[in-house]
Amino acid sequence: MAAYRLSEKQFLTRSAALPEAKLPLGPGNDPEKSRKAEPLCGWRGKVPEAKEDGSVVGADTSSKGACPEMVPKYVKLGMIGDRLCGRPIHRSLGGIDRRPVCLMHSRGPQKNQDEFQKEIDRILTEASAKKTVADFSRFIFPGMDLEFHSFFGFRSFHVDCDFEEATFTDKANFYNVSFEGASFKGVKFEEKATFTECHFGSRADFHGAIFIGEAAFGSQKETFDRTRFAGNADFGEARFAEEASFEGVEFEKASDFSKATFVQGTNFFRTEFTDDANFERARFGGETDFSNARFAGVANFGDDAEFAADTNFDGARFEREAKFKKARFVEDANFERARFGEEADFGNAKFAAANFSNVRFEQDANFSQAEFTVGSKYMVTTFTHNADLTGAKFAEDAIFLLATFKQEARFRGIILGRFRR
């Protein structure tokens, strides 16, 4: 079909080639500057520390010692650097782990789920008591015995949760979970990830997350408690290998999907963006649906965002500036019945077939230097302010039947295949 349309095999190959991210050393590793805080883990002795020369103080990294995995070090004021995990070593079968690590960081499939659950509960209880972050970073979450069983379903977390660089080897079910704040930065979801009817409080960070299975944040139900992001939501550079649904989701603060990759279909039907929504340089490989979506802030799909399959903005409402400059629509682009409350910028955009019928532009509409390689329709379209089509190229039909231009319309230098009024 089009460039950037990746098969699942290609997606997995590229994802596997990504370099392993590592947290930088911070001031928490300097013995003279470090704040003392008990670790949120099973280790009850001295907190293991990494010295500047790379040596380790306070931890035995042999198979009989403590887990050497580096994790964030938190105090009440936030993260102050890295520390060693320090949990007891878990003996996994088959040499799956590259080095001896604890139960929580082991990739071994034979994990005791009851013990794993107890440690999760303990971390949450201790974080709540000390008013700090619940640290699940780099944990390897095992598969569940029951399809709908989850460590986290139907829970409310009254502390920030850090899942950074964790791996979910089976279905990740966060259905109806409430987070005070959560970081899933760099997390790898190997099967379906469910976040329907979730509430995210202060922040939701999915930057660079990899969804190998289906990603479900929205729902097709008519009556349901919508997934809601009350704080900023960051999906920048996230990768979605299968269907991704954000249907009906509410983004109350800024949302960032810049450089995100959607390999298969993407659903933002009836999604509410109360603040700015950034999709710069995003790649949509499958059919994309933004129909009846509401953008109350600036909607940015510019700077080479690409839609490789049919794209639907039917009935979408853009209440602030809509930026589609240099966007590429490889297949049909449908904006029928959309409403643009402020400037709509499609300058230098590239379209195959484009439908802007029954669209209302309340402010300036810029299509200068835009290219249309198949037909384009502007039937019964209303341009309330200036309409700029300077240098636009229409390879086939350009239909402006019953279109209304209430102020200046610029057609200087356009290149026409067939043009109808």
Summary of the structure (lengths in Angstrom):
residues: 421
radius of gyration: 25.2
end to end distance: 32.6
largest distance: 81.5
contacts: 1419
relative contact order: 0.07
helix: 8%
strand: 32%
